[in-house]
C-alpha cells in the first residue's frame, strides 16, 4: 500500500496552464475544469484550486501569493482580476461551481 504524494505545486501548474491556454473564454475555462476534474483530485487539492480560482495562484498563510511573479505559475482568469461589476463576478462564480 503506497501513499500518493501530495504535490500542490504540480496541481497548480497544471490548472494554471490550462486556464491560461483557454484564454478569455469562460466557457472554454469551464470545459477545461470539467475535463480536468476527471484526471485530477479536486477534493485533495481543494484549497489550492480555490486559491487559483479566486486569487490566480497558490496562497501562503497570511494571504500572499506563492508565484514569485512567475507568469507560468499564475493566471489572470480569476475573481481578483475580473472586472469589478456584478455580472463579471457572477460569471466567475458560475464557472467555479461547474
C-alpha positions as CSV (number, residue, x, y, z in Angstrom):
1,X,0.0,0.0,0.0
2,X,1.9,3.0,-1.3
3,X,0.7,6.5,-0.4
4,X,0.1,9.0,-3.1
5,X,2.3,12.1,-2.9
6,X,0.7,15.4,-2.1
7,X,2.0,17.8,-4.7
8,X,0.0,21.1,-4.7
9,X,2.6,22.9,-6.9
10,X,2.3,20.3,-9.7
11,X,-1.5,20.6,-9.4
12,X,-1.3,24.4,-9.5
13,X,1.0,24.3,-12.6
14,X,-1.5,22.0,-14.5
15,X,-4.5,24.2,-13.6
16,X,-2.8,27.5,-14.3
17,X,-1.5,26.3,-17.7
18,X,-5.0,25.1,-18.7
19,X,-6.6,28.3,-17.6
20,X,-4.1,30.4,-19.5
21,X,-4.5,28.3,-22.6
22,X,-8.3,28.7,-22.5
23,X,-7.8,32.5,-23.0
24,X,-10.6,34.9,-22.1
25,X,-13.4,32.4,-23.0
26,X,-15.2,31.5,-19.7
27,X,-17.0,28.6,-21.5
28,X,-13.6,27.2,-22.5
29,X,-12.4,27.6,-18.9
30,X,-15.4,25.8,-17.6
31,X,-14.9,22.9,-20.1
32,X,-11.2,22.7,-19.1
33,X,-12.1,22.5,-15.4
34,X,-14.8,19.9,-16.1
35,X,-12.5,17.7,-18.2
36,X,-9.5,18.1,-15.8
37,X,-11.7,17.1,-12.8
38,X,-11.8,13.5,-14.0
39,X,-8.0,13.3,-14.1
40,X,-7.0,15.5,-11.1
41,X,-8.2,15.0,-7.5
42,X,-10.1,18.3,-6.9
43,X,-11.0,17.2,-3.4
44,X,-7.4,16.5,-2.4
45,X,-6.3,19.9,-3.7
46,X,-9.5,21.9,-2.9
47,X,-7.6,24.7,-1.1
48,X,-5.2,25.1,-4.0
49,X,-8.0,25.1,-6.5
50,X,-9.9,27.7,-4.5
51,X,-6.7,29.9,-4.3
52,X,-6.2,29.7,-8.1
53,X,-9.9,30.4,-9.0
54,X,-10.1,33.4,-6.6
55,X,-6.5,34.8,-6.4
56,X,-4.8,33.5,-9.5
57,X,-2.2,31.4,-7.8
58,X,-1.5,29.5,-4.6
59,X,-1.6,31.5,-1.4
60,X,0.8,31.2,1.6
61,X,-0.6,31.6,5.2
62,X,-1.4,35.2,5.6
63,X,-2.7,35.6,2.0
64,X,0.5,36.4,0.0
65,X,0.7,34.7,-3.4
66,X,3.3,31.9,-3.9
67,X,4.4,32.6,-7.5
68,X,7.4,34.9,-7.3
69,X,5.8,36.8,-10.2
70,X,6.5,33.8,-12.5
71,X,3.8,34.1,-15.2
72,X,3.7,30.3,-15.6
73,X,2.6,29.9,-12.0
74,X,-0.3,32.4,-12.1
75,X,-3.3,33.3,-14.1
76,X,-5.4,36.4,-14.6
77,X,-8.5,34.2,-15.1
78,X,-9.7,34.6,-11.5
79,X,-12.0,36.6,-9.4
80,X,-9.3,39.1,-8.3
81,X,-8.6,40.1,-11.9
82,X,-12.3,40.1,-13.1
83,X,-14.0,43.4,-13.9
84,X,-15.5,45.0,-10.9
85,X,-19.1,44.5,-11.7
86,X,-21.8,42.2,-10.6
87,X,-22.2,40.3,-13.9
88,X,-18.4,39.6,-14.3
89,X,-18.2,38.2,-10.7
90,X,-21.3,36.2,-11.2
91,X,-19.9,34.6,-14.3
92,X,-16.7,33.6,-12.5
93,X,-18.8,32.2,-9.6
94,X,-20.8,30.1,-12.1
95,X,-17.6,28.7,-13.7
96,X,-16.2,27.7,-10.3
97,X,-19.4,25.9,-9.3
98,X,-19.3,24.0,-12.5
